Amino acid sequence: MTTRDEAIAKAGACIAEGRRVRDSLPVAEAARRAHVAGGPSIEELEQLIAAQRGQQTQTAPDAA
């Protein structure tokens, strides 16, 4: 049986993998794949994804 901590760790790993895949795609393709009926529009998702990527760039440590 999986413990609570193991389940949380596995869920976190799934979320991280999903974001890695999403971030490897162009914004428009990532938004298209994320779109579900009744949810935010593709255009709204594009804006959200672009904003999240911008925040990651701003907070990423310098490689130098």
N, C-alpha and C positions, 0 to 999 in steps of 0.2 A: 504494500500500500504506500502511496506517495504521501509524504508529510506536507504540511502547509508550506513550510519554507521551500521545499523542493518544487511545489506547484508554483509558488511565486517566482522562483528563479527561472523555471521553464517558461512562464508567461512573459517575463522580462526578456528572455532570449528570443522569443517569437516576435515580440514588438520590435526589438532591435533589428532583427533580420528583415522584417517588413519595411522598416524605415531605410535600411541599407539598400534594399531592392528599389524602393520608391526613389531614393536619392540618386540612384544610378541611371534613372530614366530622365528624358527631357520633361520639363514641367508639364507640358500639355498631355503627354502620354501618361504620366503619373496621375494627373487629375482624371483623365478618361478612365483609367483602371480603378480609381478610388470611388468613382461616382456610383451611387445607388439611387434607385427611384425613391422619391420623397425626401432625399437629402439635399445638401447644398448643390447648386448648379456646378457644372464643369468650370465655368468662369470663376465662380467663388472659390472652388478648390484650387484652381491655378494660382489665384492671389494668395491663398493661405499657404500653399506649398512654397511659393516663391518667397513669402515673408519668413517662413521657417528656415529656409535655406539661407536667407540673408542674415538671420540671427546666428546661425551656426558659423557662418563666415566671420562675423564680427566677434564672436566669443571663442573662436578656435585659437589655440596657442600658436605663436609664430614658430615656423619650422626652422628658423635660423639659429 
